[in-house]
């Protein structure tokens, strides 16, 4: 663990980031479509279909439509998926099959820069996906501006958090199929119980407390508050949790990769 | 003269297993220095230490007069590395592979593009510049890896088994390019287990086995010292020949069904064998580095 030296990280990390951008620009037309179309599918299914059954939801002592309740949560989930999948499956392919990092290690780049470049890239993808998705959702008037603009930097922070934990798993799994495990045990429970599709208050109090461990819970709370323009001091603690989570897993990701790559 | 690379007691251990055991050698400017050895001898471990990928367990390693521990970034910006696997970027085109790699060295864009075009021409890959690397043949991929390792105009080129898995045509083409680079004064550190490759390219070399250096010298000297000028290989040798060899105190190896006899040119005793004991399946040939290698590292399989 002590072999990781954060002091080595220089702006050269953007060379790694730039490599991924170069690849992305070759295939952007394919990558561009999901964040554009996915929110429409979700909004159609949950918003139109479920809204009829559910009607309104209590949020911040107000009754709001179900569709406007889940819209910011869909953005948060999209941030999670964009960054987590980039730094798991895509990074794993670069690590294992393409040996991209081995080649980079023979250049003036160091491991810390390569891995930070990967995580910052995942966060960038989360920002791009968020901007597209938010644009679509804004057309329906579900996002309150100017507070809603802060969702973009929030997407970057969320991207760092989920990218870091994704890369941490990439550093410890030995086969690509093993990602099923963190997805089943970590990502899917968050997706369902992180205050996304129903208010946390509907859960028993022990489960509410447990949900606070999930980074997605905090990301959803922040995204929803920004989308509704209802800012409060309580949001600082959610922000602090996300920052701390990112910091811890950023370091753990670098340490896991160091153990994996450097012999 | 200042050494380009100097290993002093370089050691690499993985737990209890010592892959590289106290290696001391130096690479001089403008020479091609070879590290030879069977599979698992520790060649790749040594190479990985030499470009700062893998930290030393013991000893010191200096490149361009600087310690690899303290000056890794300066050193890595002045060397070119051609790793064993073709780890080209399959997401990029042939030319993009070079341009993107140049960025890792902080080479400005216009210079990187010029450099890429120059290297593609040098490696005869001009016509494939826009293709995906997955469409290239093995030989072309290898040439592209070699081109990529030259993108920063290195002062030292490190090659880890550059022609493994190539067909004879491609091998010769790679050798030709390496010969050209050498004649321009580039210093090369090379590992291989092809003896013809080492004999052709290396000015000096070490043969290592089980993490240690067995011998060091020029290919010619090693051949003269260890096996002499000529070799007779006798298949299904007679018992008379065995008795003769034992009495004459000649240098030979008995592989059971085959005898390898080492000798000097113009050696009368040596030539007597060809006349008196060689009824059939007897070959007289020049000795090669491969004879030295097999004599020193043994004939057992290293799997």
Interface residues (C-beta under 8 A of the other chain):
Chain A: X12 X15 X16 X18 X19 X22 X23 X26 X98 X99 X100 X102 X103 X104 X105 X106 X107 X108 X109 X110 X262 X263
Chain B: X14 X48 X51 X53 X54 X55 X72 X73 X76 X77 X79 X81 X83 X85 X87 X88 X89 X90 X91 X92 X96 X100 X101 X103 X104 X105 X106 X148 X149 X152
